[in-house]
Each structure stands twice: as structure tokens, then as C-alpha cells.
Amino acid sequence: MRFVVVVKLKQGILDPQGKAIRKVIERRGEKRIKDIRVGKYFEIEVEGSNRKETQKTVESISKDILSNPIIETVDIIQ
Amino acid sequence: MRFVVVVKLKQGILDPQGKAIRKVIERRGEKRIKDIRVGKYFEIEVEGSNRKETQKTVESISKDILSNPIIETVDIIQ
């Protein structure tokens, strides 16, 4: 079973990586970028036939290992 | 205008970061994860009213700055 997990910084948390990328783009002459925020994207293949139960496993992994719940949010897609 | 860009390693390209995460999860006792692949996720806010034209700007940034087209693919969402 395949899941996609997206980990993003919570709103209000500064994103220095995104800021740096925006500066690079600006220096290249593209001035229309107002904001870039960077997140992490995971494709996870899990053994299991029960979708609900497998999703719980993915949720627990996402919270415990893939993200820092203090500053990040997790979206599980599919 | 808001775009989401997902950059993933091409199929067949090894993903040592994903492999390392899988090992950590396995060591924690969760044996059902068959594969994890890690990508990059960007939320980009662009000034512009013409969606098609703005999307072209985002495509060019994605190919030139956000990804390495030799080993990565780019998906632009929304």
C-alpha cells in the first residue's frame, strides 16, 4: 500500500531555506516570486491489506520519525 | 498565485536518505515498511494574473533552480 506524506513548517515558523532560494531566484532576475516555503515529501510503500490500520502505522512513523511536531505539520495523502 | 512543486528522484536512481530512514524505522520494530523515497516539496507564491504564463515561470524556476533534471523529475500541482 502506497502513501504520500508531506511535512511542512507550521505557519509562522520562519523558513530560512525558502528565503535563501527566493533570493537566488531574485538575483537571476525573476522578481515576481513573493514567497517560497520548503517542505519534505515522502513516498512510503507499506505491507498491509487493511487501509485504516496501515494508515495508522504511517501516521505514527510520520509523527515520530519524519517530522518535528513542535514546528511541523504532517499531511498524509492517498 | 500559488503553486506546489514536488521534486522526486527519477525511478532507478538510488535514494540513500530514504534507505537510511527505512533502517531507522525497522530498528524501532516496524518491519512492514517496504520502501521510502524522499523528495522535495515547495510552496511558491507568485505575482501574476495570467495562470499559463505564471506557470511557465514556475516551470523554468523548477527546472533551473529547484531540481537537477539529470536525476530528478518535477511535478507542478495546482
Backbone of each chain as nested JSON, in Angstrom:
{
  "chains": [
    {"id": "A", "residues": [
      {"number": 1, "name": "MET", "atoms": {"N": [0.84, -1.185, 0.0], "CA": [0.0, 0.0, 0.0], "C": [0.887, 1.252, 0.0]}},
      {"number": 2, "name": "ARG", "atoms": {"N": [0.474, 2.229, -0.809], "CA": [1.358, 3.374, -1.002], "C": [0.763, 4.629, -0.366]}},
      {"number": 3, "name": "PHE", "atoms": {"N": [1.598, 5.352, 0.386], "CA": [1.161, 6.611, 0.996], "C": [2.135, 7.718, 0.613]}},
      {"number": 4, "name": "VAL", "atoms": {"N": [1.59, 8.924, 0.521], "CA": [2.445, 10.092, 0.353], "C": [2.33, 10.928, 1.623]}},
      {"number": 5, "name": "VAL", "atoms": {"N": [3.465, 11.292, 2.186], "CA": [3.482, 12.117, 3.397], "C": [4.174, 13.438, 3.078]}},
      {"number": 6, "name": "VAL", "atoms": {"N": [3.508, 14.542, 3.401], "CA": [4.107, 15.864, 3.2], "C": [4.284, 16.52, 4.565]}},
      {"number": 7, "name": "VAL", "atoms": {"N": [5.499, 16.915, 4.852], "CA": [5.808, 17.577, 6.121], "C": [6.137, 19.035, 5.824]}},
      {"number": 8, "name": "LYS", "atoms": {"N": [5.381, 19.946, 6.447], "CA": [5.599, 21.375, 6.204], "C": [5.845, 22.098, 7.519]}},
      {"number": 9, "name": "LEU", "atoms": {"N": [6.586, 23.186, 7.444], "CA": [6.736, 24.039, 8.625], "C": [5.387, 24.66, 8.954]}},
      {"number": 10, "name": "LYS", "atoms": {"N": [5.078, 24.744, 10.245], "CA": [3.842, 25.4, 10.648], "C": [3.856, 26.86, 10.207]}},
      {"number": 11, "name": "GLN", "atoms": {"N": [2.661, 27.4, 9.981], "CA": [2.565, 28.825, 9.664], "C": [3.181, 29.626, 10.802]}},
      {"number": 12, "name": "GLY", "atoms": {"N": [3.912, 30.658, 10.434], "CA": [4.516, 31.491, 11.473], "C": [5.942, 31.077, 11.81]}},
      {"number": 13, "name": "ILE", "atoms": {"N": [6.303, 29.836, 11.448], "CA": [7.69, 29.408, 11.659], "C": [8.515, 29.894, 10.468]}},
      {"number": 14, "name": "LEU", "atoms": {"N": [9.606, 30.6, 10.759], "CA": [10.464, 31.124, 9.695], "C": [11.067, 29.982, 8.87]}},
      {"number": 15, "name": "ASP", "atoms": {"N": [11.23, 30.24, 7.567], "CA": [11.794, 29.231, 6.684], "C": [13.023, 29.818, 5.983]}},
      {"number": 16, "name": "PRO", "atoms": {"N": [14.185, 29.736, 6.636], "CA": [15.393, 30.348, 6.065], "C": [15.803, 29.709, 4.735]}},
      {"number": 17, "name": "GLN", "atoms": {"N": [15.532, 28.412, 4.584], "CA": [15.886, 27.741, 3.326], "C": [15.072, 28.324, 2.163]}},
      {"number": 18, "name": "GLY", "atoms": {"N": [13.771, 28.48, 2.408], "CA": [12.908, 29.076, 1.392], "C": [13.33, 30.501, 1.052]}},
      {"number": 19, "name": "LYS", "atoms": {"N": [13.696, 31.249, 2.079], "CA": [14.136, 32.631, 1.885], "C": [15.39, 32.681, 1.012]}},
      {"number": 20, "name": "ALA", "atoms": {"N": [16.324, 31.769, 1.293], "CA": [17.574, 31.732, 0.528], "C": [17.292, 31.414, -0.934]}},
      {"number": 21, "name": "ILE", "atoms": {"N": [16.391, 30.476, -1.178], "CA": [16.051, 30.112, -2.558], "C": [15.422, 31.316, -3.272]}},
      {"number": 22, "name": "ARG", "atoms": {"N": [14.54, 32.014, -2.563], "CA": [13.89, 33.185, -3.153], "C": [14.924, 34.251, -3.568]}},
      {"number": 23, "name": "LYS", "atoms": {"N": [15.928, 34.42, -2.744], "CA": [16.987, 35.398, -3.052], "C": [17.757, 34.994, -4.304]}},
      {"number": 24, "name": "VAL", "atoms": {"N": [18.057, 33.699, -4.411], "CA": [18.779, 33.214, -5.585], "C": [17.964, 33.492, -6.846]}},
      {"number": 25, "name": "ILE", "atoms": {"N": [16.667, 33.217, -6.76], "CA": [15.79, 33.443, -7.921], "C": [15.727, 34.928, -8.271]}},
      {"number": 26, "name": "GLU", "atoms": {"N": [15.652, 35.762, -7.252], "CA": [15.597, 37.207, -7.459], "C": [16.862, 37.714, -8.144]}},
      {"number": 27, "name": "ARG", "atoms": {"N": [17.985, 37.194, -7.678], "CA": [19.273, 37.595, -8.263], "C": [19.381, 37.196, -9.73]}},
      {"number": 28, "name": "ARG", "atoms": {"N": [18.663, 36.127, -10.088], "CA": [18.649, 35.711, -11.502], "C": [17.721, 36.593, -12.346]}},
      {"number": 29, "name": "GLY", "atoms": {"N": [17.03, 37.543, -11.718], "CA": [16.224, 38.49, -12.488], "C": [14.723, 38.251, -12.41]}},
      {"number": 30, "name": "GLU", "atoms": {"N": [14.307, 37.205, -11.719], "CA": [12.875, 36.914, -11.61], "C": [12.343, 37.542, -10.319]}},
      {"number": 31, "name": "LYS", "atoms": {"N": [11.611, 38.652, -10.482], "CA": [11.218, 39.427, -9.304], "C": [9.809, 39.09, -8.799]}},
      {"number": 32, "name": "ARG", "atoms": {"N": [9.081, 38.218, -9.497], "CA": [7.668, 38.026, -9.166], "C": [7.394, 36.987, -8.082]}},
      {"number": 33, "name": "ILE", "atoms": {"N": [8.47, 36.359, -7.577], "CA": [8.259, 35.351, -6.542], "C": [8.074, 36.052, -5.199]}},
      {"number": 34, "name": "LYS", "atoms": {"N": [6.894, 35.9, -4.617], "CA": [6.622, 36.587, -3.354], "C": [7.076, 35.765, -2.153]}},
      {"number": 35, "name": "ASP", "atoms": {"N": [6.957, 34.449, -2.268], "CA": [7.3, 33.604, -1.117], "C": [7.57, 32.175, -1.58]}},
      {"number": 36, "name": "ILE", "atoms": {"N": [8.553, 31.553, -0.951], "CA": [8.768, 30.113, -1.157], "C": [8.902, 29.463, 0.204]}},
      {"number": 37, "name": "ARG", "atoms": {"N": [8.155, 28.387, 0.396], "CA": [8.337, 27.607, 1.616], "C": [8.681, 26.173, 1.224]}},
      {"number": 38, "name": "VAL", "atoms": {"N": [9.632, 25.61, 1.966], "CA": [10.16, 24.302, 1.611], "C": [9.639, 23.254, 2.589]}},
      {"number": 39, "name": "GLY", "atoms": {"N": [9.207, 22.133, 2.049], "CA": [8.772, 21.031, 2.9], "C": [9.451, 19.742, 2.489]}},
      {"number": 40, "name": "LYS", "atoms": {"N": [9.085, 18.671, 3.187], "CA": [9.639, 17.357, 2.847], "C": [8.527, 16.486, 2.282]}},
      {"number": 41, "name": "TYR", "atoms": {"N": [8.893, 15.651, 1.354], "CA": [7.927, 14.817, 0.642], "C": [8.413, 13.372, 0.722]}},
      {"number": 42, "name": "PHE", "atoms": {"N": [7.54, 12.482, 1.181], "CA": [7.925, 11.073, 1.301], "C": [6.923, 10.181, 0.569]}},
      {"number": 43, "name": "GLU", "atoms": {"N": [7.421, 9.235, -0.19], "CA": [6.571, 8.168, -0.732], "C": [6.888, 6.905, 0.031]}},
      {"number": 44, "name": "ILE", "atoms": {"N": [5.863, 6.353, 0.666], "CA": [6.095, 5.205, 1.548], "C": [5.289, 4.013, 1.058]}},
      {"number": 45, "name": "GLU", "atoms": {"N": [5.968, 2.892, 0.909], "CA": [5.322, 1.647, 0.487], "C": [5.249, 0.742, 1.718]}},
      {"number": 46, "name": "VAL", "atoms": {"N": [4.017, 0.419, 2.139], "CA": [3.841, -0.367, 3.371], "C": [3.13, -1.68, 3.055]}},
      {"number": 47, "name": "GLU", "atoms": {"N": [3.604, -2.754, 3.67], "CA": [2.885, -4.024, 3.579], "C": [1.615, -3.926, 4.408]}},
      {"number": 48, "name": "GLY", "atoms": {"N": [0.533, -4.487, 3.908], "CA": [-0.7, -4.465, 4.695], "C": [-1.906, -4.511, 3.796]}},
      {"number": 49, "name": "SER", "atoms": {"N": [-2.993, -5.044, 4.3], "CA": [-4.201, -5.12, 3.478], "C": [-5.296, -4.223, 4.05]}},
      {"number": 50, "name": "ASN", "atoms": {"N": [-5.217, -3.929, 5.36], "CA": [-6.209, -3.069, 5.995], "C": [-5.75, -1.614, 5.896]}},
      {"number": 51, "name": "ARG", "atoms": {"N": [-6.447, -0.864, 5.064], "CA": [-6.019, 0.515, 4.777], "C": [-5.985, 1.381, 6.044]}},
      {"number": 52, "name": "LYS", "atoms": {"N": [-7.034, 1.269, 6.868], "CA": [-7.134, 2.098, 8.077], "C": [-5.978, 1.82, 9.032]}},
      {"number": 53, "name": "GLU", "atoms": {"N": [-5.714, 0.537, 9.233], "CA": [-4.654, 0.136, 10.167], "C": [-3.287, 0.564, 9.638]}},
      {"number": 54, "name": "THR", "atoms": {"N": [-3.099, 0.365, 8.326], "CA": [-1.821, 0.73, 7.712], "C": [-1.616, 2.245, 7.794]}},
      {"number": 55, "name": "GLN", "atoms": {"N": [-2.697, 2.989, 7.602], "CA": [-2.595, 4.447, 7.697], "C": [-2.162, 4.871, 9.101]}},
      {"number": 56, "name": "LYS", "atoms": {"N": [-2.653, 4.146, 10.118], "CA": [-2.24, 4.462, 11.498], "C": [-0.745, 4.279, 11.678]}},
      {"number": 57, "name": "THR", "atoms": {"N": [-0.213, 3.192, 11.091], "CA": [1.235, 2.959, 11.146], "C": [1.974, 4.131, 10.51]}},
      {"number": 58, "name": "VAL", "atoms": {"N": [1.485, 4.561, 9.35], "CA": [2.146, 5.66, 8.637], "C": [2.05, 6.952, 9.457]}},
      {"number": 59, "name": "GLU", "atoms": {"N": [0.901, 7.168, 10.088], "CA": [0.74, 8.361, 10.926], "C": [1.745, 8.373, 12.067]}},
      {"number": 60, "name": "SER", "atoms": {"N": [1.905, 7.215, 12.691], "CA": [2.807, 7.152, 13.843], "C": [4.262, 7.38, 13.404]}},
      {"number": 61, "name": "ILE", "atoms": {"N": [4.652, 6.768, 12.287], "CA": [6.004, 6.987, 11.744], "C": [6.209, 8.459, 11.4]}},
      {"number": 62, "name": "SER", "atoms": {"N": [5.178, 9.057, 10.791], "CA": [5.296, 10.446, 10.353], "C": [5.514, 11.379, 11.534]}},
      {"number": 63, "name": "LYS", "atoms": {"N": [4.778, 11.096, 12.616], "CA": [4.895, 11.968, 13.787], "C": [6.176, 11.724, 14.565]}},
      {"number": 64, "name": "ASP", "atoms": {"N": [6.579, 10.45, 14.65], "CA": [7.728, 10.118, 15.5], "C": [9.067, 10.286, 14.797]}},
      {"number": 65, "name": "ILE", "atoms": {"N": [9.104, 10.049, 13.495], "CA": [10.401, 9.985, 12.823], "C": [10.54, 11.019, 11.701]}},
      {"number": 66, "name": "LEU", "atoms": {"N": [9.49, 11.202, 10.914], "CA": [9.635, 12.049, 9.723], "C": [9.465, 13.541, 10.011]}},
      {"number": 67, "name": "SER", "atoms": {"N": [8.886, 13.876, 11.159], "CA": [8.634, 15.295, 11.415], "C": [8.974, 15.672, 12.852]}},
      {"number": 68, "name": "ASN", "atoms": {"N": [9.018, 16.958, 13.075], "CA": [9.142, 17.506, 14.421], "C": [7.821, 18.218, 14.732]}},
      {"number": 69, "name": "PRO", "atoms": {"N": [6.935, 17.565, 15.498], "CA": [5.578, 18.097, 15.7], "C": [5.531, 19.488, 16.338]}},
      {"number": 70, "name": "ILE", "atoms": {"N": [6.63, 19.914, 16.932], "CA": [6.631, 21.242, 17.556], "C": [6.608, 22.335, 16.497]}},
      {"number": 71, "name": "ILE", "atoms": {"N": [7.328, 22.114, 15.402], "CA": [7.397, 23.167, 14.376], "C": [6.82, 22.739, 13.029]}},
      {"number": 72, "name": "GLU", "atoms": {"N": [6.44, 21.464, 12.9], "CA": [5.995, 20.992, 11.579], "C": [4.614, 20.339, 11.636]}},
      {"number": 73, "name": "THR", "atoms": {"N": [3.914, 20.405, 10.507], "CA": [2.642, 19.682, 10.372], "C": [2.831, 18.547, 9.367]}},
      {"number": 74, "name": "VAL", "atoms": {"N": [1.981, 17.529, 9.507], "CA": [2.068, 16.361, 8.633], "C": [0.756, 16.203, 7.868]}},
      {"number": 75, "name": "ASP", "atoms": {"N": [0.84, 16.028, 6.555], "CA": [-0.332, 15.653, 5.755], "C": [-0.088, 14.284, 5.153]}},
      {"number": 76, "name": "ILE", "atoms": {"N": [-1.05, 13.384, 5.351], "CA": [-0.943, 12.066, 4.718], "C": [-1.954, 12.015, 3.578]}},
      {"number": 77, "name": "ILE", "atoms": {"N": [-1.444, 11.728, 2.375], "CA": [-2.269, 11.793, 1.174], "C": [-2.405, 10.391, 0.594]}},
      {"number": 78, "name": "GLN", "atoms": {"N": [-3.579, 10.05, 0.096], "CA": [-3.897, 8.761, -0.548], "C": [-4.164, 7.653, 0.452]}}
    ]},
    {"id": "B", "residues": [
      {"number": 1, "name": "MET", "atoms": {"N": [-0.584, 34.119, -6.935], "CA": [-0.963, 32.803, -7.398], "C": [-0.076, 31.758, -6.732]}},
      {"number": 2, "name": "ARG", "atoms": {"N": [-0.692, 30.663, -6.313], "CA": [0.052, 29.705, -5.516], "C": [0.287, 28.416, -6.303]}},
      {"number": 3, "name": "PHE", "atoms": {"N": [1.508, 27.917, -6.264], "CA": [1.839, 26.655, -6.914], "C": [2.533, 25.738, -5.913]}},
      {"number": 4, "name": "VAL", "atoms": {"N": [2.309, 24.442, -6.104], "CA": [3.063, 23.452, -5.338], "C": [3.965, 22.711, -6.306]}},
      {"number": 5, "name": "VAL", "atoms": {"N": [5.234, 22.606, -5.961], "CA": [6.193, 21.895, -6.805], "C": [6.762, 20.724, -6.017]}},
      {"number": 6, "name": "VAL", "atoms": {"N": [6.7, 19.542, -6.612], "CA": [7.273, 18.359, -5.977], "C": [8.417, 17.854, -6.849]}},
      {"number": 7, "name": "VAL", "atoms": {"N": [9.582, 17.72, -6.241], "CA": [10.759, 17.233, -6.952], "C": [11.106, 15.85, -6.405]}},
      {"number": 8, "name": "LYS", "atoms": {"N": [11.139, 14.87, -7.307], "CA": [11.424, 13.497, -6.876], "C": [12.597, 12.93, -7.654]}},
      {"number": 9, "name": "LEU", "atoms": {"N": [13.317, 12.011, -7.036], "CA": [14.359, 11.297, -7.767], "C": [13.706, 10.446, -8.846]}},
      {"number": 10, "name": "LYS", "atoms": {"N": [14.342, 10.379, -10.014], "CA": [13.825, 9.516, -11.078], "C": [13.849, 8.06, -10.629]}},
      {"number": 11, "name": "GLN", "atoms": {"N": [12.922, 7.292, -11.181], "CA": [12.921, 5.853, -10.902], "C": [14.27, 5.275, -11.298]}},
      {"number": 12, "name": "GLY", "atoms": {"N": [14.787, 4.391, -10.476], "CA": [16.066, 3.777, -10.796], "C": [17.246, 4.487, -10.144]}},
      {"number": 13, "name": "ILE", "atoms": {"N": [17.033, 5.729, -9.737], "CA": [18.094, 6.452, -9.023], "C": [18.02, 6.056, -7.545]}},
      {"number": 14, "name": "LEU", "atoms": {"N": [19.147, 5.605, -7.008], "CA": [19.178, 5.177, -5.613], "C": [18.866, 6.335, -4.678]}},
      {"number": 15, "name": "ASP", "atoms": {"N": [18.19, 6.031, -3.563], "CA": [17.818, 7.052, -2.593], "C": [18.374, 6.681, -1.218]}},
      {"number": 16, "name": "PRO", "atoms": {"N": [19.638, 7.023, -0.975], "CA": [20.277, 6.627, 0.294], "C": [19.584, 7.226, 1.515]}},
      {"number": 17, "name": "GLN", "atoms": {"N": [19.022, 8.435, 1.378], "CA": [18.331, 9.068, 2.506], "C": [17.092, 8.245, 2.877]}},
      {"number": 18, "name": "GLY", "atoms": {"N": [16.337, 7.849, 1.869], "CA": [15.153, 7.014, 2.115], "C": [15.525, 5.692, 2.75]}},
      {"number": 19, "name": "LYS", "atoms": {"N": [16.612, 5.105, 2.258], "CA": [17.086, 3.822, 2.79], "C": [17.443, 3.957, 4.267]}},
      {"number": 20, "name": "ALA", "atoms": {"N": [18.127, 5.053, 4.608], "CA": [18.542, 5.281, 5.995], "C": [17.319, 5.425, 6.9]}},
      {"number": 21, "name": "ILE", "atoms": {"N": [16.3, 6.163, 6.427], "CA": [15.078, 6.344, 7.222], "C": [14.388, 4.995, 7.424]}},
      {"number": 22, "name": "ARG", "atoms": {"N": [14.355, 4.185, 6.37], "CA": [13.72, 2.862, 6.477], "C": [14.42, 2.012, 7.54]}},
      {"number": 23, "name": "LYS", "atoms": {"N": [15.739, 2.091, 7.565], "CA": [16.506, 1.326, 8.563], "C": [16.172, 1.771, 9.976]}},
      {"number": 24, "name": "VAL", "atoms": {"N": [16.066, 3.087, 10.175], "CA": [15.733, 3.621, 11.498], "C": [14.368, 3.093, 11.939]}},
      {"number": 25, "name": "ILE", "atoms": {"N": [13.414, 3.121, 11.018], "CA": [12.063, 2.65, 11.339], "C": [12.092, 1.165, 11.673]}},
      {"number": 26, "name": "GLU", "atoms": {"N": [12.864, 0.41, 10.914], "CA": [12.971, -1.032, 11.134], "C": [13.55, -1.328, 12.514]}},
      {"number": 27, "name": "ARG", "atoms": {"N": [14.568, -0.572, 12.851], "CA": [15.225, -0.765, 14.161], "C": [14.271, -0.461, 15.313]}},
      {"number": 28, "name": "ARG", "atoms": {"N": [13.297, 0.411, 15.041], "CA": [12.286, 0.718, 16.063], "C": [11.23, -0.384, 16.175]}},
      {"number": 29, "name": "GLY", "atoms": {"N": [11.311, -1.41, 15.322], "CA": [10.416, -2.545, 15.455], "C": [9.321, -2.609, 14.404]}},
      {"number": 30, "name": "GLU", "atoms": {"N": [9.27, -1.619, 13.52], "CA": [8.235, -1.62, 12.474], "C": [8.805, -2.229, 11.196]}},
      {"number": 31, "name": "LYS", "atoms": {"N": [8.388, -3.476, 10.931], "CA": [9.025, -4.217, 9.829], "C": [8.234, -4.139, 8.517]}},
      {"number": 32, "name": "ARG", "atoms": {"N": [7.093, -3.449, 8.528], "CA": [6.234, -3.531, 7.342], "C": [6.528, -2.495, 6.261]}},
      {"number": 33, "name": "ILE", "atoms": {"N": [7.496, -1.605, 6.531], "CA": [7.823, -0.593, 5.522], "C": [8.698, -1.223, 4.439]}},
      {"number": 34, "name": "LYS", "atoms": {"N": [8.19, -1.271, 3.223], "CA": [8.948, -1.907, 2.148], "C": [9.898, -0.919, 1.479]}},
      {"number": 35, "name": "ASP", "atoms": {"N": [9.469, 0.335, 1.395], "CA": [10.3, 1.306, 0.687], "C": [9.916, 2.729, 1.103]}},
      {"number": 36, "name": "ILE", "atoms": {"N": [10.921, 3.587, 1.228], "CA": [10.658, 5.017, 1.414], "C": [11.516, 5.779, 0.418]}},
      {"number": 37, "name": "ARG", "atoms": {"N": [10.892, 6.689, -0.291], "CA": [11.669, 7.58, -1.164], "C": [11.388, 9.027, -0.751]}},
      {"number": 38, "name": "VAL", "atoms": {"N": [12.441, 9.814, -0.726], "CA": [12.344, 11.174, -0.209], "C": [12.394, 12.17, -1.366]}},
      {"number": 39, "name": "GLY", "atoms": {"N": [11.5, 13.146, -1.325], "CA": [11.522, 14.193, -2.331], "C": [11.495, 15.563, -1.683]}},
      {"number": 40, "name": "LYS", "atoms": {"N": [11.482, 16.583, -2.522], "CA": [11.399, 17.949, -2.018], "C": [10.045, 18.536, -2.381]}},
      {"number": 41, "name": "TYR", "atoms": {"N": [9.532, 19.366, -1.485], "CA": [8.203, 19.937, -1.639], "C": [8.313, 21.446, -1.492]}},
      {"number": 42, "name": "PHE", "atoms": {"N": [7.801, 22.188, -2.468], "CA": [7.88, 23.653, -2.414], "C": [6.494, 24.269, -2.583]}},
      {"number": 43, "name": "GLU", "atoms": {"N": [6.186, 25.239, -1.755], "CA": [5.004, 26.068, -1.981], "C": [5.485, 27.43, -2.447]}},
      {"number": 44, "name": "ILE", "atoms": {"N": [5.038, 27.823, -3.633], "CA": [5.549, 29.047, -4.235], "C": [4.403, 30.019, -4.489]}},
      {"number": 45, "name": "GLU", "atoms": {"N": [4.575, 31.233, -3.997], "CA": [3.583, 32.292, -4.203], "C": [4.157, 33.249, -5.248]}},
      {"number": 46, "name": "VAL", "atoms": {"N": [3.466, 33.362, -6.375], "CA": [3.976, 34.182, -7.479], "C": [2.986, 35.292, -7.804]}},
      {"number": 47, "name": "GLU", "atoms": {"N": [3.517, 36.48, -8.04], "CA": [2.68, 37.576, -8.545], "C": [2.315, 37.296, -9.987]}},
      {"number": 48, "name": "GLY", "atoms": {"N": [1.076, 37.559, -10.357], "CA": [0.684, 37.354, -11.741], "C": [-0.799, 37.099, -11.848]}},
      {"number": 49, "name": "SER", "atoms": {"N": [-1.375, 37.431, -12.995], "CA": [-2.804, 37.206, -13.172], "C": [-3.05, 36.155, -14.256]}},
      {"number": 50, "name": "ASN", "atoms": {"N": [-2.079, 35.986, -15.153], "CA": [-2.222, 35.005, -16.216], "C": [-1.66, 33.661, -15.745]}},
      {"number": 51, "name": "ARG", "atoms": {"N": [-2.552, 32.724, -15.519], "CA": [-2.147, 31.437, -14.926], "C": [-1.125, 30.703, -15.802]}},
      {"number": 52, "name": "LYS", "atoms": {"N": [-1.388, 30.667, -17.105], "CA": [-0.497, 29.925, -18.017], "C": [0.915, 30.496, -17.995]}},
      {"number": 53, "name": "GLU", "atoms": {"N": [0.98, 31.819, -18.075], "CA": [2.277, 32.489, -18.123], "C": [3.021, 32.307, -16.791]}},
      {"number": 54, "name": "THR", "atoms": {"N": [2.266, 32.44, -15.698], "CA": [2.877, 32.29, -14.38], "C": [3.387, 30.863, -14.191]}},
      {"number": 55, "name": "GLN", "atoms": {"N": [2.602, 29.914, -14.694], "CA": [3.032, 28.514, -14.587], "C": [4.35, 28.292, -15.334]}},
      {"number": 56, "name": "LYS", "atoms": {"N": [4.517, 28.974, -16.474], "CA": [5.772, 28.847, -17.232], "C": [6.957, 29.341, -16.41]}},
      {"number": 57, "name": "THR", "atoms": {"N": [6.742, 30.461, -15.693], "CA": [7.791, 30.981, -14.808], "C": [8.153, 29.932, -13.757]}},
      {"number": 58, "name": "VAL", "atoms": {"N": [7.121, 29.338, -13.162], "CA": [7.364, 28.338, -12.119], "C": [8.079, 27.122, -12.705]}},
      {"number": 59, "name": "GLU", "atoms": {"N": [7.706, 26.712, -13.902], "CA": [8.365, 25.574, -14.553], "C": [9.846, 25.852, -14.766]}},
      {"number": 60, "name": "SER", "atoms": {"N": [10.136, 27.076, -15.217], "CA": [11.533, 27.396, -15.504], "C": [12.355, 27.445, -14.214]}},
      {"number": 61, "name": "ILE", "atoms": {"N": [11.789, 28.03, -13.167], "CA": [12.474, 28.043, -11.863], "C": [12.69, 26.614, -11.355]}},
      {"number": 62, "name": "SER", "atoms": {"N": [11.669, 25.784, -11.517], "CA": [11.743, 24.415, -11.001], "C": [12.857, 23.638, -11.685]}},
      {"number": 63, "name": "LYS", "atoms": {"N": [12.963, 23.831, -13.003], "CA": [13.983, 23.086, -13.743], "C": [15.376, 23.639, -13.519]}},
      {"number": 64, "name": "ASP", "atoms": {"N": [15.476, 24.979, -13.416], "CA": [16.803, 25.596, -13.341], "C": [17.362, 25.646, -11.923]}},
      {"number": 65, "name": "ILE", "atoms": {"N": [16.485, 25.795, -10.916], "CA": [16.995, 26.057, -9.57], "C": [16.577, 24.987, -8.566]}},
      {"number": 66, "name": "LEU", "atoms": {"N": [15.328, 24.547, -8.649], "CA": [14.828, 23.658, -7.594], "C": [15.191, 22.19, -7.808]}},
      {"number": 67, "name": "SER", "atoms": {"N": [15.569, 21.832, -9.011], "CA": [15.836, 20.415, -9.271], "C": [17.087, 20.226, -10.109]}},
      {"number": 68, "name": "ASN", "atoms": {"N": [17.522, 18.992, -10.15], "CA": [18.597, 18.584, -11.044], "C": [17.974, 17.656, -12.089]}},
      {"number": 69, "name": "PRO", "atoms": {"N": [17.691, 18.184, -13.3], "CA": [16.931, 17.407, -14.287], "C": [17.589, 16.091, -14.696]}},
      {"number": 70, "name": "ILE", "atoms": {"N": [18.873, 15.933, -14.405], "CA": [19.54, 14.68, -14.782], "C": [19.051, 13.527, -13.911]}},
      {"number": 71, "name": "ILE", "atoms": {"N": [18.819, 13.793, -12.648], "CA": [18.418, 12.699, -11.755], "C": [17.033, 12.906, -11.142]}},
      {"number": 72, "name": "GLU", "atoms": {"N": [16.418, 14.064, -11.366], "CA": [15.137, 14.34, -10.703], "C": [14.032, 14.714, -11.696]}},
      {"number": 73, "name": "THR", "atoms": {"N": [12.798, 14.418, -11.295], "CA": [11.64, 14.87, -12.076], "C": [10.901, 15.945, -11.283]}},
      {"number": 74, "name": "VAL", "atoms": {"N": [10.157, 16.779, -12.007], "CA": [9.413, 17.871, -11.374], "C": [7.926, 17.712, -11.657]}},
      {"number": 75, "name": "ASP", "atoms": {"N": [7.096, 17.795, -10.632], "CA": [5.647, 17.873, -10.821], "C": [5.164, 19.217, -10.313]}},
      {"number": 76, "name": "ILE", "atoms": {"N": [4.402, 19.923, -11.147], "CA": [3.807, 21.181, -10.698], "C": [2.32, 20.959, -10.492]}},
      {"number": 77, "name": "ILE", "atoms": {"N": [1.852, 21.232, -9.278], "CA": [0.476, 20.915, -8.9], "C": [-0.283, 22.223, -8.665]}},
      {"number": 78, "name": "GLN", "atoms": {"N": [-1.529, 22.273, -9.038], "CA": [-2.444, 23.41, -8.865], "C": [-2.222, 24.517, -9.887]}}
    ]}
  ]
}
